[in-house]
Amino acid sequence: MARPPRFDVDQLLDAAVRRAAMAGPAGVTMSAVAKDVGAPSGSVYHRFPGRSALLAEVWLRTVEGFQEGYLRALQADDDPRGAGRAAARHVVAWSRAHPEEAALLLYGAEDFGRADWSEEHGDRADLGNRRVRTALAALAATLGAKGPGAVECVALALVDLPLSLVRRHLRAGELLPVHAEELAEQCATVLLTGLLAGEIPA
């Protein structure tokens, strides 16, 4: 009976996340990840054919985990305003619960070498982004707001502003303040209310 592998993919990706949070994408190398888990370099190459595949997987696992919870938050309330508030809170709450992954997402896919990813990895990234954009457009439509301006307003309220709040504290090396989720929700409420009232161009 074959022995189970001592070092599985999740262990290696966890180490890569820690490396990225500490040293940025440049710090994520095959040898560094192997060293961090006490594995021979061959164990890493056995699971990832090269550094570009490792970078793609660590980025995609992180962003897909965030997107899964974010999309659930957008569907958690039949009231689109309640769903929007939940989504804004999720950005902050997820970042608080996953500080290393949140630090990784301060970068972009391009920083993780997207230009060198396989077609399959690129397709996965595009699919996730489309799912989020579609969900935001659907929420804007449910609110009765149409047009690109409306979708931009919803994205600002439910993605950009909560992320900017997280980014400011993480880049300063600070813990997220206890009121951060509430602040993200309040900002989302103000923007969505203004959109519904016609105070924000749609």
N, C-alpha and C positions, 0 to 999 in steps of 0.2 A: 504494500500500500504506500503510495507516494506521500511524502510529508507535505503539509500545507506550507506555502511560502512564508518565510519568517517576516518579510517586509512586504506589506500589501500596498496597493495604490493609494489608499486613503492616508496611510502613515506617511508616505512620501510627499503627498500633496499637502498634508498638514505641516510638514517641515518646510515646504516651499512657501506656504502662506506666512509662516513665522519669519522666514528669510526676507520675503518681500516687504512685510510690515517693518522690519528692522533696517533693511538696507536698500529697499526699492527693487525694481525688476532686475537691475544689473547684478544684484546679489544672489539671484536665483540661478545657480549653475548646477550641473549634474553632480560635480564633485562636492560642492557645498551641501547639497541635500543629502547625498550619501553619507557624508561625515556627520551631519546632524543626527541622523538616525542610527549611526553605527553600522551602516551597511557597506558592502563593497560596491564600487562604482558600477560593476556589472549588473547589480540588482536594479539600479535605476535605468540603465540602458535596456534591460530586459523588458521593462514596462513602458518606457518612452523611447522611441527610436532616436531622438535627438533633443537638444535644448528647446527648439521651437515648439515641439510637441508638449514638452513639460510646461513651458510658459503658457501655451494655449489651454492646457487642461487646468492649470491652477487658476487662470483667469475665469474660464468658463464655469468651473465648479463653484467658484465664489459668486459670480454674477447670477448664475442660474438659481443658486440657493436664495439669493436676495429676491430675485424676480418671482420665484414661486410664492413666497410669503406676501410680496407686494400685490400680486394679482389676487390672492385670496382676500387680502384686505379690501381691495376694490370691489369684491363681490360679497362682502360681509354684511351689507346693509341694503335693503331695498330702496331706501332714500339715497339718492345720489350724493346729496350733501353729507350725509353720515358716512357713506362709503369714501368720499373724498377726505374727510377728516381722519378716518381710520388709516387711509393710505399715507397721509402726511405723517401721522404718528408712527407708522410702521418704519419709515425711513430712519427715524431717530431711535426707536426701540430696538430695531435690528442692529444698528450700529453700536448701541450700548451693550447689547448681548454678545456681539461679535467684533470686538475692537480691532483685532488683527486683520480680519477680513475687510472691515470698514477702512482701515488704513491702506490696504491693498487697492480698494476701489477709488482712492484719491487719484490714482493713476488712470489711464485709459487703455483700451485694448491695443492701441498703437505702441504704447510704452512696453507692452508685453509681446512685441514683435508680430503684430497681426499680419503684416505684409508677408511674413514667411510661413504663416499657418497653412495647413492643408485645406483643401476645399471643404472637407467635412467639418473642420473646426470653424471655418468662416461661415458656413451655412448655419451652424448651431448659434453662433453669435447673432447673425442676421435674424434668425427666427425669434430668438428671445426679444430682441429690440422691436420687431414687428408686433409681437404679442402685447408688449407694453404700450406702444403707440396706438394700437387698435383699441385697447381697453380705455385709454385716456380719451380718444376720440368718441367712443361709445358713451362715456360718462358725460362729455360735453353735450352730445346730442340729447341724452336723457334729460339734461338740465334745460334743454330747449335752446342751447347756444350753438350756432352753426358758423362755419367758416374757419379759415386758418387762424384768425386772431383768437377765436374761442379756444381752440385746442392749445395754442401757445399759452393762454392764460391758465388753463387747467394744468398744463405741464409745469409752468412756473410755480403754481400753488402747491402741487402735489409731488413734485420731484426737485426742481431747482432750489427753491427756498429751503426745504428741509435739509437737502444735501449741503447747502452753503453753511447752514448752522452747524452741522456735523463737522464739515471741513475746517472751519475756523478753529474749533477747539482741538481737533486731532492734530492739526499742523502746529498748534502751539504746545503740544504735549500735555494737554489738559483733559481731565475727565469731563464728560458731558454733564452740564448742570442738571439738577433734579427737575427743573422746570422746562427742560428742552422739548419734551413731547408736547406739553401744553402749549408752548409758544408756537411750535410748528402747526398744531391744530388751529390755533387762533389766527395765524397768518393765512392758512388755507380758507378758513371761514370768511375772512374779510374779502379775499379775492373772489371766491365763488359767489358771495352775496353781491359784490359789485358787478360781477358778470351777469348775474340774473337780473339785477336792477337796471342794466343797460348803462352803467356808469363806466364800464371798461369796454373799449371798442372790440367787437367780435368780427 
